[in-house]
Amino acid sequence: MKSLCILSVALVLGTGSATIAFADDYDLDALRAATEKYKDVNVALAEGFIQDPTGHCVTAGAEGLPAEWGGMGIHYLRPDLLKLAAPSERVDGTGTHTDFTQPAILLYEPQADGSLELVAIENLVFKKAWDAAGHGGPPMINGRSWDHMADNPDTDADEAHNFMPHYDQHVWLFRKNPSGDLMPFNPAVNCDHHSK
């Protein structure tokens, strides 16, 4: 079994600065075991996650994308890991957190009985902060570049979901995704039972 992604920090001698090397290979079964505690949304809340203040349940169709792509669900965020800035027109921050064993975002699908079912985890880094940290390209996971999200003002859709330009990566650990474990939307997820 491959080991979990390890964040290693090596000091650069003589400069006092740190070089951070990120392994990008996760064993998804081990990652699932590390994050399954969040199946109980109360555990997530106790650890500092908050529901997306908009209360939005994300589907591709609602975002102006092909409806057959499916959904994401309701996002629960860890503001401290995302290092969110003061509220403004678009969500901004300085977060560069990439450790999926401690995800910054959890995705829940609303159920008919009013409960929430954990379907995926996600991390997000703000492009400006990521670039300022000296990275020459997007973060990677299991050989895949994270998705670059930036709103295109020439379309009706909001391709960045009300966030400033960023990279994000979904990992579908708790709901099989026919499109792939690392794709942004899941055709097997919907918001049919969402009520804000």
Backbone torsions as a table, in degrees:
resi	resn	phi	psi	omega
1	MET	NA	130.9	177.7
2	LYS	-66.6	147.1	178.8
3	SER	-77.9	160.1	177.2
4	LEU	-65.6	156.7	176.0
5	CYS	-56.3	133.2	-179.7
6	ILE	-116.7	131.9	175.7
7	LEU	-92.3	116.6	-179.9
8	SER	-115.8	140.8	179.8
9	VAL	-119.2	124.8	177.7
10	ALA	-121.0	124.3	179.0
11	LEU	-73.7	137.0	176.3
12	VAL	-85.5	114.7	-174.8
13	LEU	-60.7	138.3	174.7
14	GLY	87.7	-16.7	-177.4
15	THR	-111.1	-21.9	-177.5
16	GLY	76.4	-1.8	178.7
17	SER	-90.8	163.8	-178.3
18	ALA	-112.8	140.2	172.1
19	THR	-106.1	126.7	-178.1
20	ILE	-107.4	123.0	178.9
21	ALA	-109.1	126.1	-178.7
22	PHE	-107.4	120.5	167.4
23	ALA	-73.6	147.9	-175.4
24	ASP	-122.3	24.0	-174.7
25	ASP	-116.4	115.2	-179.9
26	TYR	-114.9	137.4	167.1
27	ASP	-82.8	115.0	-173.1
28	LEU	-66.1	-30.6	176.5
29	ASP	-66.7	-42.1	178.4
30	ALA	-67.3	-37.4	178.5
31	LEU	-66.5	-38.9	176.6
32	ARG	-60.9	-44.5	179.7
33	ALA	-63.5	-35.9	-178.2
34	ALA	-72.0	-22.7	-173.4
35	THR	-117.7	0.0	-176.6
36	GLU	-65.5	-17.5	177.3
37	LYS	-58.6	-24.9	-178.8
38	TYR	-77.4	0.6	171.8
39	LYS	-58.6	-29.0	174.1
40	ASP	-91.3	107.2	-176.7
41	VAL	-59.8	-24.8	178.0
42	ASN	-67.2	-32.3	174.1
43	VAL	-64.4	-43.7	178.3
44	ALA	-60.1	-46.5	-179.8
45	LEU	-61.5	-40.7	-180.0
46	ALA	-65.7	-26.0	179.9
47	GLU	-92.0	6.5	173.8
48	GLY	103.8	3.3	175.0
49	PHE	-74.1	144.6	173.7
50	ILE	-127.2	149.8	176.0
51	GLN	-68.3	141.2	173.3
52	ASP	-45.5	120.8	-175.7
53	PRO	-57.5	-22.4	178.2
54	THR	-73.1	-20.5	-176.9
55	GLY	72.5	10.2	-174.4
56	HIS	-72.4	137.9	170.2
57	CYS	-106.1	115.2	-169.1
58	VAL	-83.5	127.2	168.3
59	THR	-129.1	154.8	179.6
60	ALA	-61.2	-43.6	-179.0
61	GLY	-59.1	-40.8	179.9
62	ALA	-70.1	-19.4	179.2
63	GLU	-94.9	9.2	179.6
64	GLY	79.9	16.7	179.7
65	LEU	-107.9	169.0	-179.8
66	PRO	-57.0	124.1	-176.9
67	ALA	-58.5	-30.6	-177.8
68	GLU	-67.4	-11.3	175.3
69	TRP	-67.5	-24.3	176.9
70	GLY	96.2	-146.0	-174.2
71	GLY	-132.6	178.9	172.2
72	MET	-117.9	-39.7	-176.9
73	GLY	105.5	-161.1	179.5
74	ILE	-92.4	131.5	-179.6
75	HIS	-89.9	133.3	169.4
76	TYR	-113.5	127.7	-169.2
77	LEU	-114.1	149.1	169.5
78	ARG	-105.6	96.8	-177.4
79	PRO	-55.9	-34.2	-178.9
80	ASP	-67.3	-36.6	179.0
81	LEU	-76.7	-32.7	177.3
82	LEU	-79.8	-17.5	-177.5
83	LYS	51.7	57.4	-176.1
84	LEU	-68.9	142.4	176.7
85	ALA	-84.0	173.1	176.5
86	ALA	-57.3	147.1	-178.9
87	PRO	-54.5	138.1	175.8
88	SER	-149.3	-167.6	-176.7
89	GLU	-59.0	-40.7	177.2
90	ARG	-122.6	145.6	179.2
91	VAL	-66.8	129.5	-179.0
92	ASP	-135.5	165.4	178.7
93	GLY	-178.6	-174.6	-178.9
94	THR	-122.0	15.2	-176.2
95	GLY	-67.8	137.3	174.3
96	THR	-132.1	26.6	-177.8
97	HIS	-72.1	127.1	-177.2
98	THR	-126.3	4.5	-175.3
99	ASP	-80.3	110.9	-178.3
100	PHE	-77.2	-11.2	174.0
101	THR	-73.4	-17.5	173.6
102	GLN	-131.8	74.8	-174.2
103	PRO	-65.3	151.5	177.7
104	ALA	-87.2	-16.2	-176.2
105	ILE	-140.1	137.9	174.4
106	LEU	-118.8	144.8	179.3
107	LEU	-117.3	128.3	-178.2
108	TYR	-122.3	140.0	174.4
109	GLU	-100.1	126.6	176.7
110	PRO	-65.7	139.1	-179.3
111	GLN	-107.5	162.9	-177.3
112	ALA	-59.4	-30.9	-178.7
113	ASP	-85.8	5.9	179.1
114	GLY	91.4	-5.9	179.1
115	SER	-81.3	173.1	178.3
116	LEU	-119.5	135.1	178.7
117	GLU	-111.9	123.0	176.7
118	LEU	-64.8	127.1	-179.3
119	VAL	-118.7	-26.9	-175.9
120	ALA	-160.3	168.0	171.2
121	ILE	-121.6	164.5	-176.6
122	GLU	-154.3	151.0	167.2
123	ASN	-126.4	155.1	-177.8
124	LEU	-145.2	132.6	173.4
125	VAL	-123.5	138.3	179.1
126	PHE	-77.1	129.5	-172.6
127	LYS	-56.9	-43.8	-178.4
128	LYS	-60.3	-45.1	179.5
129	ALA	-68.9	-39.4	179.8
130	TRP	-62.5	-46.4	178.6
131	ASP	-64.6	-41.3	-179.4
132	ALA	-63.5	-25.7	178.3
133	ALA	-78.9	1.0	174.5
134	GLY	93.4	12.4	179.1
135	HIS	-82.0	136.0	-177.0
136	GLY	-91.8	0.7	-179.6
137	GLY	-168.0	-176.9	-177.4
138	PRO	-69.5	159.1	171.1
139	PRO	-62.5	161.6	-179.2
140	MET	-126.8	150.1	171.3
141	ILE	-140.6	126.9	178.3
142	ASN	45.8	42.4	177.0
143	GLY	82.4	3.9	-178.3
144	ARG	-113.3	131.8	174.0
145	SER	-71.1	138.7	174.8
146	TRP	-61.3	157.6	-179.9
147	ASP	-74.5	133.2	175.0
148	HIS	-91.1	125.6	-176.8
149	MET	-120.4	120.7	175.7
150	ALA	-147.7	135.9	-178.4
151	ASP	-69.1	137.0	174.7
152	ASN	-101.3	109.3	-176.2
153	PRO	-65.2	-11.4	-179.8
154	ASP	-84.9	-0.9	179.3
155	THR	-119.2	161.8	176.3
156	ASP	-77.9	-24.7	-179.2
157	ALA	-74.3	155.9	173.0
158	ASP	-107.1	91.6	-173.7
159	GLU	-64.7	-19.2	-179.3
160	ALA	-103.8	7.8	175.6
161	HIS	53.4	43.3	177.5
162	ASN	70.2	18.7	175.9
163	PHE	-107.3	155.9	169.4
164	MET	-66.4	164.8	-179.5
165	PRO	-50.9	135.0	-176.0
166	HIS	-156.9	169.6	168.5
167	TYR	-110.0	136.6	173.8
168	ASP	-138.8	160.0	-178.4
169	GLN	-145.9	122.8	175.1
170	HIS	-94.6	146.2	173.8
171	VAL	-131.9	112.2	-175.7
172	TRP	-86.6	89.3	-176.7
173	LEU	-93.3	-27.0	-169.4
174	PHE	-116.9	0.4	174.0
175	ARG	-144.3	115.9	-179.4
176	LYS	-55.3	131.5	178.9
177	ASN	-108.8	112.0	179.3
178	PRO	-60.6	-21.4	179.8
179	SER	-84.4	-14.8	-180.0
180	GLY	129.6	146.7	-175.5
181	ASP	-62.6	-20.2	-174.4
182	LEU	-115.2	13.1	-179.7
183	MET	-83.7	155.1	-175.8
184	PRO	-69.0	-41.6	-178.5
185	PHE	-109.2	155.3	-179.0
186	ASN	-128.0	117.5	179.3
187	PRO	-61.7	-16.3	-179.6
188	ALA	-92.2	7.7	179.0
189	VAL	-118.2	137.3	178.7
190	ASN	-140.9	173.3	178.3
191	CYS	-117.9	26.5	-175.9
192	ASP	-57.4	-30.7	-175.5
193	HIS	-106.0	18.6	-179.5
194	HIS	-83.1	131.8	172.2
195	SER	-137.7	120.5	-176.2
196	LYS	-81.7	NA	NA
